């Protein structure tokens, strides 16, 4: 089998697990999303390192919900200092500042994304959000997180704090392909699987809202006729409310 076929086959297996074993958690997460949308609560999405891409996945894109608040902290992202972001995500004590900067409140919902679920910042954020009365959804890799100990002083991992856990069904270490003569594995699956899971949650949430007679606002593609007009109206309406918009 060619290696790209092997990777695709791995993704198909993960997709099948998401559809079967992950269905209940997706539906629970969608119910929280729909409740937040109907009650005009905020939905935050936070991840460090490569996981921050999944916060961007749901934010300001074609077909994406308007009422999404990505938590984008430059020192925890990759575009300025990739290695530095790895060091920063292990530091405890950053969550309080992030929490205040984004005006999170009781009753809001946050998705915290971490493949390992063991580093200081994400565990700190989960514990703080729990204390402050937010609904917490974890998007993580349970096989990976269960293979090692927490790096947080509490000894807890993200999955042990969250109200709902979305498993991306990846392997330990995330990379899944072995190649002869190449030490270690290549090609991670967490971003592909995570993007799929989050869009499944959104699709189900919007359907739940519509059945209740509430139609959530969403962006159009900026590259179709009329798209700019739709998006400009929404941006003007929510610019002061949604950070980064």
Buried (B, 14 or more C-beta within 10 A) or exposed (E): EEEEEBBEEBBEEBBEBBEEEBEEBBBBBBBBBBBBBBEEBBBBBBBBBBBBBBBBBBBBBEEBBBBBBBBBBEBBBBEEEEEEBBEBBBBBEBBEEBBEEBEBEEBBBBBBBBBBBBBBBBBBBBBBBBEBEBBBBBBBBBBBBEEEEBBBEBEBBBBBBBBBBBBBBBBBBBBBBEEEEEEEBEBBBBBBBBBBBBBBBBEBBBEBBEEEEEEBEBBBBEEEEEBEEBBEEBBEEEEEEBBEB
